[in-house]
Amino acid sequence: MSELTRDILLRYWGYPSFRPLQEDIVDSVIEGKDTLALLPTGGGKSICFQVPAMAMEGICIVITPLISLMKDQVMHLKKNGIPAAAIFSGMHRSEIEVAYNQAAFGMLKFLYVSPERLMTDAFIEALKKMKVNLLAVDESHCISQWGYDFRPPYLKIAEIRRYIPNTPVMALTATATPKVVEDIQYRLGFKRSNVFQTSYERKNVTYNVIHEADKFGLMQRLFSRMNSGSGIVYVRSRKRTKMIAEWLQSVGTSSTYYHAGLDAKTRDGRQQQWMEGKIKVMVATNAFGMGIDKPDVAYVLHYSIPLNLEHYYQEAGRAGRNGEPAECMLYFAEADVA
């Protein structure tokens, strides 16, 4: 099977070989084992479920909480000649029916849905007609009440397993404490414990904590030497995102801002401009970034101290996904600590 999976990896993704541990994870899934993969942000998690799903007969259902991630992955799969669809809020009923019919008739290899969608009658009826080869659960830490982003609908995932009793589950996350690792497997109904984990270290990324009251001066110097790539500045308040973005523009750095208070069209438009490199620096609250897969982020700057270490690791993990040197800066003054 290894030869087949390597052939699929090369043919559809252009990689001649797997990264460390990826192939072991792929083999585990193909052997029909429930599998939990803990890989660092940017560590190639999607390959771990997409390759085995391509190697097996049937469709892979991918559960993710992020519409932006669904759209992005479906776009990439289609670009690679792989039939895929996503169902998300805001779609017309007829579009949803088409996707379900395509899945039931074996016309898709991947169907992306949100956890909220799982317990709807339409989904369950369609699921009964599908030949499901894998149930992939992305951002699986969301199932655990000890995780940093608990989402109750994730608890329903185990309930749909009764309709597909012979289908393995693959859970993926970038970071989880030992307690969360145990909880993910329990709540997803793993038949036995099966965890693959690599080091969280990313050798191309440097982490800097800088004690300095003049954060604006530091930012200006940092971004003035950014010749290529892009940057993210994380702050805790919505009001400050706008203030910092406008200040960066005034000193000659192309930037915009993003927070959950903006309407969806504005958020999508700004994210797209940043993704395409039309805007260099995104100033944002932690509403921005989950599921963002931009390879050339050279700097992730924390203007405000994050809520906890898990949040910091997730946010800093957006740097250097292309393997090039990248820097993470956390600026703090005495007032921030208080």
GIVEN-V981983 format. One record per run of one state. SS is the DSSP state (~ for helix, > for strand, _ for the rest). FROM is the first residue (numbers start at 0). TO is the last residue. If there is no record, write none. Layout:
SS:FROM:TO, SS:FROM:TO
This chain:
_:0:0, ~:1:12, _:13:20, ~:21:29, _:30:33, >:34:37, _:38:43, ~:44:54, _:55:57, >:58:62, _:63:65, ~:66:78, _:79:82, >:83:86, _:87:91, ~:92:103, _:104:108, >:109:112, _:113:113, ~:114:116, _:117:119, ~:120:128, _:129:130, >:131:136, _:137:138, ~:139:142, _:143:150, ~:151:162, _:163:166, >:167:172, _:173:176, ~:177:186, _:187:193, >:194:196, _:197:203, >:204:210, _:211:213, ~:214:223, _:224:228, >:229:233, _:234:236, ~:237:249, _:250:253, >:254:257, _:258:262, ~:263:274, _:275:279, >:280:283, _:284:295, >:296:301, _:302:307, ~:308:315, _:316:324, >:325:331, _:332:332, ~:333:336, _:337:337
